[in-house]
Amino acid sequence: MTLLDGRILVEGGLKRTHGFSLGSAEIFDPATGTWSATGSMLVARTNHTATTLEDGRVLVIGGLDRDRFKLAECELYDPNTGIWTTTTSYPSGPLASHVAVRLQDGRVFVVGPLVSPLVYDPTTATWTDVGKFSIRLDRTNLDLMADGRVLMAGGGDGGISNNGVWIYDPATTWESAPHLIQARQGHTATLLPDGRVLVAGGLSNGVFLRSAELY
C-alpha cells in the first residue's frame, strides 16, 4: 500500500513455512531503497484490504486470521506514529477476498463475497449500506473513474467466472454496464490516463488467460 509520502507499507500476509497469517508490518522507502520495521497490526491477517485515507492513515479491513477464519475486525495505521488502532468492525459480517477503493469524498467503498457492500466514513468511523447487490463475487476489481463512479468488472463464484460489469455511483446506486468479452476472475483492472480501463489476464473457469480488454 502506497502512503501519501510515497513510501510503501507492507502489512500482514501469509508465512508459507508455517502456513499462518502474519501481523508484522514493514515500510519500504524508494528514495533510499531500504526496508524498516514498523508497528505490528493488532490482529494477524491475510487476504485483507489496505486503503490509504485522505489524512494519510491506512484502513485495513477483514481478511483471514491465523486459524484461517474470516475477520470482521478493522484497524487503522498512522504512519506518523507507527501505531495501529481499532476502528468499527465491518457490520455485514466477516469477510475476505474482498475489494475496497477510496471514493472522491474520502469514504471507502467495500465489496466482498457473501456480504453487503458498504461505505466506511473515516470522519465518523461508521459504515453505511449502499444498496443490495445479490451476486456473490470474489477475486474481482474496483476502479475509481474520473467522474467519481466505481467500475467493478468480472469476478467469480467459487470456480465459476463471471463476465458481468457493474458501476456504483455514490450519488445514486448500482447500474449495469456492457459485459466483458471473456468471463474472468483474479485479473487486473487498471485505470488509464485517458479514462479507459484495461482488464488483463486472470482465470476463466480454471483456465489461465493471456487476453486483455479495454472498457
BAROTI-903438 format. One record per residue (C-alpha): residue number from 1; residue in three letters; x, y, z. Coordinates in steps of 0.2 Angstrom, whole numbers, plus 2048, in hexadecimal, padded with zeros to 3 digits. Each point is the difference from the previous one (the first is absolute). Last residue first. Layout:
  resi  resn    X    Y    Z
   NUM   ala    X    Y    Z
...
//
This chain:
  resi  resn    X    Y    Z
   215   tyr  7BC  7FD  795
   214   leu  810  7F8  7F9
   213   glu  803  7ED  7FF
   212   ala  80F  7F5  803
   211   ser  804  7EE  7FC
   210   arg  80D  7F4  808
   209   leu  7F3  7F6  80A
   208   phe  803  7F2  80C
   207   val  7F3  7F2  7FF
   206   gly  7F6  7FC  811
   205   asn  7EF  807  7FA
   204   ser  808  80F  7F8
   203   leu  810  805  80A
   202   gly  809  811  800
   201   gly  808  80A  7F2
   200   ala  7FC  812  7FC
   199   val  7F3  80D  802
   198   leu  805  812  7FB
   197   val  7F4  80E  805
   196   arg  7FE  80F  7F5
   195   gly  801  812  808
   194   asp  80E  806  7F4
   193   pro  80D  7FE  80E
   192   leu  7FC  7EE  802
   191   leu  7F7  7F8  80E
   190   thr  807  7EE  803
   189   ala  7F6  7F0  802
   188   thr  80A  7F0  805
   187   his  7F9  7EF  7FF
   186   gly  7FB  7F4  80E
   185   gln  7F0  7FC  7F7
   184   arg  7FB  7FF  7EE
   183   ala  7F1  7FF  7F4
   182   gln  806  805  7EF
   181   ile  7F9  80E  7F5
   180   leu  7FC  809  810
   179   his  7EE  806  802
   178   pro  7F9  811  7FB
   177   ala  7FB  80A  810
   176   ser  7F4  7FD  80E
   175   glu  7FA  80D  80D
   174   trp  802  801  813
   173   thr  7FB  80F  80B
   172   thr  7FD  813  7FE
   171   ala  80D  80D  805
   170   pro  80D  7F3  805
   169   asp  7FF  7F9  7EF
   168   tyr  804  7ED  800
   167   ile  803  7F9  7EF
   166   trp  7FE  7EE  7FB
   165   val  809  7F4  7F4
   164   gly  7FB  7EE  7FE
   163   asn  80C  7F3  7F8
   162   asn  7FF  7F4  80E
   161   ser  80C  7F1  804
   160   ile  7FA  7F0  809
   159   gly  80D  7F9  80B
   158   gly  7F8  807  810
   157   asp  7F5  80D  7FA
   156   gly  80B  80B  7F6
   155   gly  806  811  7FB
   154   gly  7FC  80B  7F1
   153   ala  801  813  800
   152   met  7FC  80D  80D
   151   leu  800  812  7FB
   150   val  7FF  80E  80D
   149   arg  7F8  811  7FC
   148   gly  80A  810  805
   147   asp  800  807  7EE
   146   ala  812  7FC  7FE
   145   met  7FD  7EE  803
   144   leu  804  7F7  810
   143   asp  804  7EE  7FC
   142   leu  7FB  7F0  809
   141   asn  805  7EF  7FD
   140   thr  7F9  7EE  801
   139   arg  808  7F1  809
   138   asp  7EF  7FC  809
   137   leu  7EE  802  7FA
   136   arg  7F0  7FB  807
   135   ile  7F2  809  7F6
   134   ser  7F2  808  80B
   133   phe  806  812  801
   132   lys  7F4  809  80B
   131   gly  803  813  803
   130   val  80D  80B  808
   129   asp  800  7FA  812
   128   thr  809  80D  80B
   127   trp  80F  7FD  80C
   126   thr  805  80B  80D
   125   ala  812  806  806
   124   thr  7F9  812  801
   123   thr  80D  809  7F6
   122   pro  806  7F0  7F8
   121   asp  7F0  7FD  7F7
   120   tyr  7FF  7ED  7FB
   119   val  7F4  7FC  7F1
   118   leu  7F8  7EF  7FF
   117   pro  7FD  7F2  7F4
   116   ser  7F6  7F2  809
   115   val  809  7F0  803
   114   leu  801  7EE  7F8
   113   pro  80F  805  7F5
   112   gly  807  811  802
   111   val  7FE  812  7FC
   110   val  807  80F  809
   109   phe  7FE  813  7FC
   108   val  80C  80B  80B
   107   arg  7FB  812  804
   106   gly  80B  80F  7FB
   105   asp  7F4  809  7F5
   104   gln  808  7FA  7F0
   103   leu  7FD  7EE  805
   102   arg  80E  7F5  807
   101   val  800  7EF  7FA
   100   ala  7FD  7EE  808
    99   val  800  7EE  7FA
    98   his  7FB  7F0  808
    97   ser  80A  7F0  801
    96   ala  7FB  7FF  813
    95   leu  7F1  805  80A
    94   pro  7F8  7FE  811
    93   gly  7EF  807  803
    92   ser  7F5  80E  7F8
    91   pro  805  80C  80E
    90   tyr  813  802  7FB
    89   ser  808  804  811
    88   thr  801  812  806
    87   thr  812  805  803
    86   thr  80F  7F9  809
    85   thr  811  809  801
    84   trp  811  7FC  7F8
    83   ile  80F  80B  805
    82   gly  80F  804  7F5
    81   thr  7FE  812  806
    80   asn  800  80B  7F1
    79   pro  7FB  7F1  7F5
    78   asp  7EF  7FE  809
    77   tyr  7F9  7EF  7FD
    76   leu  7ED  7FD  802
    75   glu  7F7  7F0  805
    74   cys  7F2  7F5  7FA
    73   glu  7F8  7F0  808
    72   ala  7F4  7F6  7F6
    71   leu  80C  7F2  7FE
    70   lys  7FF  7EF  7F6
    69   phe  807  7F1  808
    68   arg  810  7F9  7FA
    67   asp  807  7FB  811
    66   arg  80D  80E  800
    65   asp  7F2  80D  7FA
    64   leu  7F9  802  7EF
    63   gly  7FC  811  7F9
    62   gly  7F5  80F  806
    61   ile  804  812  7FD
    60   val  810  80A  802
    59   leu  7FE  813  7FF
    58   val  810  80A  7FD
    57   arg  803  811  807
    56   gly  806  80E  7F5
    55   asp  7F2  80C  803
    54   glu  7F8  7FD  7F0
    53   leu  7FF  7ED  804
    52   thr  80C  7F3  7F9
    51   thr  7F7  7EF  7FE
    50   ala  806  7EF  805
    49   thr  7F5  7F0  7FC
    48   his  801  7EF  808
    47   asn  805  7EF  7F9
    46   thr  80C  7FE  80F
    45   arg  7FE  804  812
    44   ala  809  802  811
    43   val  7F5  80B  80C
    42   leu  807  80F  809
    41   met  80B  804  7F1
    40   ser  813  801  803
    39   gly  808  811  802
    38   thr  80E  804  7F4
    37   ala  80F  7F7  7F9
    36   ser  80C  808  7F3
    35   trp  804  7FC  7EE
    34   thr  80C  80A  7F6
    33   gly  802  806  7EE
    32   thr  804  812  806
    31   ala  7F3  80A  7F6
    30   pro  7F5  7F0  7FD
    29   asp  7FD  7FF  813
    28   phe  7F9  7EF  804
    27   ile  7F5  7FE  810
    26   glu  7FE  7F1  80A
    25   ala  7F1  7F8  809
    24   ser  7FE  7F0  80B
    23   gly  7EF  7F8  804
    22   leu  803  7F0  7F6
    21   ser  7F4  7F3  7FB
    20   phe  804  7ED  801
    19   gly  807  7F3  7F5
    18   his  810  7FC  809
    17   thr  80D  801  7F2
    16   arg  7F3  80A  7F6
    15   lys  7FF  80F  80B
    14   leu  7F1  809  7F9
    13   gly  7FD  812  7FF
    12   gly  800  80E  80D
    11   glu  805  812  7FC
    10   val  80B  807  7F2
     9   leu  800  813  800
     8   ile  808  809  7F1
     7   arg  808  811  801
     6   gly  7F9  80E  7F5
     5   asp  7FC  80D  80D
     4   leu  7EE  7FD  7FE
     3   leu  802  7ED  804
     2   thr  800  7F3  7F3
     1   met  7F9  7EF  805
//
